[in-house]
Amino acid sequence: MFAVVRTGGKQYRVAAGDKIAVEKLAGEAGDKITLGDVLLAGKDGEVADIAGVTVAAEIIAQAKSEKVIVFKKRRRHNYRRKNGHRQQMTLLRIVSVG
């Protein structure tokens, strides 16, 4: 069985055993959480009713994603700014869907 869940403003298609990286969620490594915003559920290519469908997940780790370099420049004005950013993320293992 699979489900489409929304967390952190993004949508993810998940099934039992999947590992996903989402925007930072509260909790420590090893904690169990429930992803409640289920948009779609299905099994064997057929859409199922989402009433009562819950997605249980386990937090693997709290980490940072890849560094993004922000470089600003204005021509002929001697203006250069270099900045970096690493977004906080949470690694999840989907335990069950259903």
N, C-alpha and C positions, 0 to 999 in steps of 0.2 A: 504494500500500500504506500502511496506517496501523498504528499500534501504541499501546498504552496502557502508559505507563511510570510507575514510582513513584520519586520523588526528594523529599527533604525532608518525608516524611510525607504527601505529596499525590500524586494521580494525574493524569496529563495524557494526552490523546489527541493524538497527533502524526502528521504526515505530512511528507514531504520538502518543504522550503521554508517550513515554519511557523516563527514566532517566538514564544517563550514566555518568561515571567519566572518563575524558580524561586528557592527559597531559596539563599543564598550557597554557591557551589561554589569550590573552590580552582582558581586559574588566572588568567591575564591575558587581556586582550582579544586575540583572534586565535588563541588556543590551541584545539586540537581535543580533544574529550573523547568518551567512550563512555558512554552511559546503559545500564547492564547489567541493571537490574531490570525486565525486560519482562514484563508481566502478560498481555497479549493482543495478538494480531496478526491482521490480516485484509486482504482485498482484494476489492473489488466486492461487499461485503455478506456475504462468507463468512469464517468464522473459519479462520485458518491455524495450523499447528503453530508454537509459539514456540521450539522447539529450534533453536538456531543463529541466531535473529533478534537482530540488534544494531541499536542506534540511535546513529548518529554525529551529533555536534553541534559547533558552533563557538561560542565565547564572543564575543558582540558587545561587552558592557561589564559592568563591575561598578558597581552603582548602589544607590540607596536608594529605597524605596517612599514612598508618601504618608505624611504625618505623621498619627499617631493621637494625639488629645488624651485624657489620662486625668485626670478631675476627680472628686475625692472631697469630699463634704460631709456633715457631721453637723448636723442641725437643732439650733438652740438651744444649741450648744456652742462657737460661734465657731471652728469647725474647717473649713478649706478648704485643699485641696492641688491644685495644677495641675501636671501633668507632660506631657511629650510624648515620642513614640517614633517613630523611623523605622527600619524593618526593612531589613537588608542583603539585596540580591537580585542575581541574575545573569541577564542577558538572553542567551538562547540562540537560535541559528538552527539548525534541524534540517537536516543535510546529506543524510543518507540513512537509509532504513529498510529493513532486509533482511539 
